[in-house]
Amino acid sequence: MLLEAKNISKSYTLPGQSPIPVLRGIDLSVRPGEMLTVIGASGSGKTTLLNLLGTLDAPDQGELLFEDAPLFRNGRFVFSRKELARFRNRKIGFVFQFHHLLSDFTALENVALPEFIATGKLPAAKKRAEALLSEFGLQERLDHLPSELSGGEQQRVAIARALMNNPRLILADEPSGNLDSRNSRSLYELMSKLSRDRQTSFVIVTHNEEYAAMADRCLHMEDGLLREC
């Protein structure tokens, strides 16, 4: 198994209030090359789950394993903060609803950045970034700033950036939230193809049941629990 979450719980506490449970003992497994979608109403805990799976936040309890090795156990991460950052850079890609591209960097520079951070070798990073962008039909947009790209183009740049270090897993939070229906379907078809061809696993949070059904497996989150769609 690529990723396993066992009995993951998470609550948040506001000043002067009792803890508010968001996740109530989640069990989840992700196979290599699997495209998995998680649907649910706004505020149901989907993004919280994604942040925990990506080690951006810590659960209150439970276990998190990646390739059978523990990441979180006995109430704490097994790695230091610096080691977790290195793990995320090498093993996990992130795609967000609002792209989070650096506005002063070109498409090529945005995509090259993860490898440059990991290796310090800019020419090699740019060469690989150019190949990825060309694969996604963006060979004419290499030197364009994010503001000069359409929403669909920006999201393809974001996916190319997420793939830059050949991660085993990509976590996507409402990736089509700002796209029209044509670009949204195209985006999900691209992610499905990448999952099959590269054996990269995707966990995608969405509220759109039509696109969720395009995945290998769909889970529904409600009241802090997961069930099959």
C-alpha positions as CSV (number, residue, x, y, z in Angstrom):
1,M,0.0,0.0,0.0
2,L,1.3,3.5,-0.8
3,L,-0.5,5.5,1.9
4,E,-2.5,4.3,5.0
5,A,-4.3,6.3,7.6
6,K,-5.5,4.4,10.6
7,N,-8.1,5.8,13.1
8,I,-7.2,9.4,12.3
9,S,-9.0,12.0,14.4
10,K,-8.8,15.7,14.5
11,S,-10.6,18.4,16.6
12,Y,-10.3,22.2,16.7
13,T,-10.8,24.3,19.8
14,L,-12.0,27.9,19.7
15,P,-11.3,30.2,22.7
16,G,-13.8,29.5,25.4
17,Q,-15.5,26.6,23.6
18,S,-15.3,22.9,23.8
19,P,-13.3,21.0,21.1
20,I,-15.1,20.7,17.8
21,P,-14.5,17.2,16.2
22,V,-13.8,17.4,12.5
23,L,-12.5,13.9,11.8
24,R,-13.8,11.0,13.9
25,G,-11.5,7.9,13.4
26,I,-10.8,7.9,9.7
27,D,-9.4,4.8,8.0
28,L,-8.1,5.3,4.5
29,S,-5.8,3.4,2.2
30,V,-4.4,4.5,-1.2
31,R,-2.9,2.0,-3.7
32,P,-0.1,2.8,-6.1
33,G,-1.4,4.4,-9.3
34,E,-4.9,4.8,-7.9
35,M,-7.0,7.9,-8.5
36,L,-9.2,8.5,-5.4
37,T,-11.8,11.2,-4.9
38,V,-13.3,12.5,-1.7
39,I,-16.6,14.3,-1.9
40,G,-18.7,16.0,0.7
41,A,-20.3,19.3,1.7
42,S,-18.3,22.4,2.4
43,G,-17.0,22.2,6.0
44,S,-17.2,18.4,6.2
45,G,-13.5,18.0,6.8
46,K,-12.2,17.2,3.3
47,T,-9.4,19.8,3.3
48,T,-8.5,18.9,6.9
49,L,-8.0,15.3,5.8
50,L,-5.9,16.3,2.9
51,N,-3.7,18.4,5.1
52,L,-3.2,15.5,7.5
53,L,-2.4,13.1,4.6
54,G,0.2,15.6,3.3
55,T,1.8,16.0,6.8
56,L,1.0,19.7,6.7
57,D,-0.9,19.3,10.0
58,A,-0.8,16.7,12.7
59,P,-3.8,14.5,13.8
60,D,-4.8,14.3,17.4
61,Q,-4.5,10.5,17.3
62,G,-4.1,7.6,14.9
63,E,-1.3,6.4,12.6
64,L,-0.1,7.5,9.2
65,L,2.1,5.3,7.0
66,F,3.7,5.9,3.6
67,E,5.0,2.8,1.7
68,D,4.6,0.8,5.0
69,A,6.9,3.2,6.9
70,P,5.4,5.2,9.8
71,L,5.1,9.0,9.4
72,F,2.8,9.7,12.4
73,R,2.6,7.4,15.5
74,N,2.0,7.7,19.2
75,G,0.8,11.2,19.0
76,R,3.7,12.7,17.0
77,F,5.5,12.7,13.7
78,V,8.5,10.4,13.5
79,F,10.5,13.0,11.5
80,S,11.6,16.5,12.4
81,R,10.1,19.5,10.7
82,K,13.0,19.7,8.3
83,E,12.8,16.0,7.5
84,L,9.1,16.3,6.8
85,A,9.7,19.2,4.4
86,R,12.3,17.0,2.6
87,F,9.8,14.1,2.5
88,R,7.1,16.3,1.0
89,N,9.4,17.7,-1.6
90,R,10.4,14.3,-2.8
91,K,7.3,12.1,-2.3
92,I,4.2,14.3,-2.5
93,G,2.9,16.9,-5.0
94,F,0.2,19.4,-4.1
95,V,-2.4,21.0,-6.4
96,F,-4.7,23.8,-5.0
97,Q,-7.9,25.4,-6.2
98,F,-6.2,28.8,-6.5
99,H,-3.0,27.5,-8.2
100,H,-0.6,29.3,-5.9
101,L,1.8,30.0,-8.7
102,L,4.5,32.7,-8.0
103,S,3.3,35.8,-9.8
104,D,6.7,37.1,-10.7
105,F,8.0,33.8,-12.1
106,T,7.3,32.4,-15.5
107,A,5.5,29.1,-16.1
108,L,8.9,27.5,-16.7
109,E,10.4,28.9,-13.5
110,N,7.3,28.0,-11.4
111,V,7.6,24.3,-12.6
112,A,11.3,24.1,-12.2
113,L,11.3,25.4,-8.6
114,P,10.7,22.1,-6.7
115,E,13.6,20.4,-8.4
116,F,15.9,23.4,-8.0
117,I,15.1,23.5,-4.3
118,A,15.9,19.8,-4.0
119,T,19.1,19.7,-6.1
120,G,20.3,23.3,-6.5
121,K,20.8,22.5,-10.3
122,L,18.8,25.1,-12.2
123,P,19.7,24.2,-15.8
124,A,18.6,20.5,-15.3
125,A,15.5,21.7,-13.5
126,K,14.5,24.0,-16.3
127,K,15.1,21.3,-18.9
128,R,12.8,18.9,-17.1
129,A,10.2,21.6,-16.5
130,E,10.2,22.4,-20.2
131,A,9.6,18.8,-21.1
132,L,6.6,18.6,-18.7
133,L,5.0,21.8,-19.9
134,S,5.4,20.6,-23.5
135,E,3.8,17.3,-22.6
136,F,0.8,19.3,-21.3
137,G,0.6,21.4,-24.5
138,L,2.1,24.5,-23.0
139,Q,5.3,24.7,-25.0
140,E,4.2,28.1,-26.3
141,R,3.7,29.4,-22.8
142,L,7.0,28.7,-21.1
143,D,8.0,32.4,-20.7
144,H,4.5,33.6,-19.8
145,L,3.7,34.9,-16.3
146,P,0.7,33.4,-14.5
147,S,-1.3,36.6,-15.2
148,E,-0.8,35.9,-18.9
149,L,-2.3,32.4,-18.7
150,S,-5.9,31.2,-18.7
151,G,-7.3,29.4,-15.7
152,G,-7.0,26.1,-17.4
153,E,-3.4,26.8,-18.4
154,Q,-2.5,27.9,-14.8
155,Q,-3.9,24.7,-13.4
156,R,-1.9,22.6,-15.9
157,V,1.2,24.5,-14.8
158,A,0.3,23.7,-11.2
159,I,0.0,20.0,-12.0
160,A,3.3,20.0,-13.9
161,R,4.9,21.6,-10.9
162,A,3.4,19.0,-8.6
163,L,4.9,16.3,-10.9
164,M,8.4,17.9,-11.1
165,N,10.1,15.6,-8.6
166,N,8.3,12.4,-9.7
167,P,6.2,12.1,-6.5
168,R,4.4,8.9,-5.7
169,L,1.3,10.8,-4.5
170,I,-0.4,14.0,-5.5
171,L,-3.0,15.7,-3.2
172,A,-5.4,18.0,-5.0
173,D,-7.8,20.3,-3.2
174,E,-10.8,21.4,-5.4
175,P,-8.5,21.6,-8.4
176,S,-11.3,22.5,-10.8
177,G,-13.0,24.9,-8.4
178,N,-12.2,28.0,-10.5
179,L,-12.6,26.4,-14.0
180,D,-15.5,26.2,-16.4
181,S,-17.0,22.8,-17.2
182,R,-14.9,22.2,-20.3
183,N,-11.6,22.9,-18.6
184,S,-12.7,21.0,-15.5
185,R,-13.4,17.8,-17.4
186,S,-10.2,18.2,-19.3
187,L,-8.3,18.5,-16.0
188,Y,-9.8,15.4,-14.6
189,E,-9.1,13.5,-17.8
190,L,-5.5,14.6,-17.5
191,M,-5.2,13.5,-13.9
192,S,-6.7,10.1,-14.8
193,K,-4.2,9.6,-17.6
194,L,-1.3,10.6,-15.4
195,S,-2.4,8.2,-12.8
196,R,-2.6,5.3,-15.3
197,D,0.5,6.2,-17.3
198,R,2.9,7.2,-14.5
199,Q,1.4,5.1,-11.7
200,T,1.1,8.3,-9.7
201,S,-1.6,8.1,-7.0
202,F,-4.1,11.0,-6.7
203,V,-6.3,11.9,-3.8
204,I,-8.6,14.6,-5.0
205,V,-11.0,16.6,-2.8
206,T,-14.1,17.9,-4.7
207,H,-17.7,18.7,-4.3
208,N,-18.6,17.7,-7.9
209,E,-20.1,14.2,-8.0
210,E,-19.8,14.0,-11.9
211,Y,-16.0,14.5,-11.8
212,A,-15.6,12.4,-8.7
213,A,-17.2,9.4,-10.6
214,M,-14.3,9.6,-13.1
215,A,-11.9,8.2,-10.4
216,D,-11.0,4.6,-9.7
217,R,-12.7,5.0,-6.3
218,C,-14.9,7.6,-4.6
219,L,-15.4,8.2,-0.9
220,H,-18.0,10.5,0.7
221,M,-17.2,12.4,3.9
222,E,-20.0,13.2,6.3
223,D,-20.0,13.9,10.0
224,G,-16.2,13.3,10.1
225,L,-16.4,9.8,8.7
226,L,-15.8,8.3,5.3
227,R,-18.0,5.8,3.3
228,E,-18.1,4.5,-0.2
229,C,-20.0,6.7,-2.7
